[in-house]
Amino acid sequence: MAPELPARRFILENRRGMTEIREREERGIPVLRAREIKKEYRLGELTLTALRGVSLSVYGRELIVILGPSGSGKSTMMNILGGTETASSGEVYYREKALDWSDQDALTLYRRKHVGFVFQFYNLLPGLTALENIQLAGELSEHPIGAEELLKEVGLSDRSSHFPNRLSGGEQQRIAIARALCKNPDILLCDEPTGALDSKTGIQVLRLIYDFSRSYQKPVVLITHNANIAKMADRVIYFKDGLIEREEGNASPLPPEEIEW
């Protein structure tokens, strides 16, 4: 018996279910799968609803860009996918195993072993050198990527002994990306990674993210306000008012250098 939902919602849910079936047939098991994620924040007697029942899947080797205005639920959704926030209801599956919102130790292990994070603000440890910041993340992984190798990849081998206060904003962001990659994550989650950067440095950062997806054949989810960045994505998801408004595939993603900033 069909659930008692408004007609439009019922149609959307059935379309989403059929889409998931087709995607599974074409792509296999998703790395991450979210089902009916809702998130509410209680402020005294007030309730703020950030997510209203979001379902999405993330498959290997794809680069997803999430667009939407401030307050649309983009960052909240990414935090829930990454296990840094819990959902009010709904489920997230990592390789078809549900995350247990009540088990903080299990969520910590999930974040440490499987997820790499890149944020707009770099959050480097000021008392550690560039190399040491990267190496620290590698210590959390059973199969890390070499810190020196990553420093070379991000073009900062000559800054290995520099502390964060001696690095430019773009250099700090490249170190932050190298740190995220060092633990060889199964998925990379990026929240406005170019938001504080100029166009030249932003493109350098996007190239690193793009190369990770292509070279290591692992999924990337990137949140941005810059709609042009969507041109490098395999799939674009548009958020509005705590829901997915629409999704679009991109058959011919552009390399970062060809994006108009």
GIGI-V924788 format. One record per residue. N is the residue number from 1. SS is DSSP state (2 for helix, 1 for strand, 0 for the rest). Layout:
n | ss
N | SS
N | SS
This chain:
n | ss
1 | 0
2 | 0
3 | 0
4 | 0
5 | 0
6 | 0
7 | 2
8 | 2
9 | 2
10 | 2
11 | 2
12 | 2
13 | 2
14 | 2
15 | 2
16 | 2
17 | 2
18 | 2
19 | 2
20 | 2
21 | 2
22 | 2
23 | 2
24 | 2
25 | 2
26 | 2
27 | 2
28 | 0
29 | 0
30 | 0
31 | 0
32 | 1
33 | 1
34 | 1
35 | 1
36 | 1
37 | 1
38 | 1
39 | 1
40 | 1
41 | 1
42 | 1
43 | 1
44 | 0
45 | 0
46 | 1
47 | 1
48 | 1
49 | 1
50 | 1
51 | 1
52 | 1
53 | 1
54 | 1
55 | 1
56 | 1
57 | 1
58 | 1
59 | 0
60 | 0
61 | 0
62 | 0
63 | 1
64 | 1
65 | 1
66 | 1
67 | 1
68 | 0
69 | 0
70 | 0
71 | 0
72 | 0
73 | 0
74 | 2
75 | 2
76 | 2
77 | 2
78 | 2
79 | 2
80 | 2
81 | 2
82 | 0
83 | 0
84 | 0
85 | 0
86 | 0
87 | 0
88 | 0
89 | 1
90 | 1
91 | 1
92 | 1
93 | 1
94 | 1
95 | 0
96 | 0
97 | 1
98 | 1
99 | 0
100 | 0
101 | 0
102 | 0
103 | 0
104 | 2
105 | 2
106 | 2
107 | 2
108 | 2
109 | 2
110 | 2
111 | 2
112 | 2
113 | 2
114 | 2
115 | 1
116 | 1
117 | 1
118 | 1
119 | 1
120 | 0
121 | 0
122 | 0
123 | 0
124 | 0
125 | 0
126 | 0
127 | 0
128 | 0
129 | 1
130 | 2
131 | 2
132 | 2
133 | 2
134 | 2
135 | 2
136 | 2
137 | 2
138 | 2
139 | 0
140 | 0
141 | 0
142 | 0
143 | 0
144 | 0
145 | 0
146 | 0
147 | 2
148 | 2
149 | 2
150 | 2
151 | 2
152 | 2
153 | 2
154 | 0
155 | 0
156 | 0
157 | 2
158 | 2
159 | 2
160 | 0
161 | 0
162 | 0
163 | 1
164 | 2
165 | 2
166 | 2
167 | 0
168 | 0
169 | 2
170 | 2
171 | 2
172 | 2
173 | 2
174 | 2
175 | 2
176 | 2
177 | 2
178 | 2
179 | 2
180 | 2
181 | 2
182 | 2
183 | 0
184 | 0
185 | 0
186 | 0
187 | 1
188 | 1
189 | 1
190 | 1
191 | 1
192 | 0
193 | 0
194 | 0
195 | 0
196 | 0
197 | 0
198 | 0
199 | 2
200 | 2
201 | 2
202 | 2
203 | 2
204 | 2
205 | 2
206 | 2
207 | 2
208 | 2
209 | 2
210 | 2
211 | 2
212 | 2
213 | 2
214 | 2
215 | 2
216 | 0
217 | 0
218 | 0
219 | 1
220 | 1
221 | 1
222 | 1
223 | 1
224 | 0
225 | 0
226 | 0
227 | 2
228 | 2
229 | 2
230 | 2
231 | 2
232 | 2
233 | 0
234 | 0
235 | 1
236 | 1
237 | 1
238 | 1
239 | 1
240 | 1
241 | 0
242 | 0
243 | 1
244 | 1
245 | 1
246 | 1
247 | 1
248 | 1
249 | 1
250 | 0
251 | 0
252 | 0
253 | 0
254 | 0
255 | 0
256 | 2
257 | 2
258 | 2
259 | 0
260 | 0
261 | 0
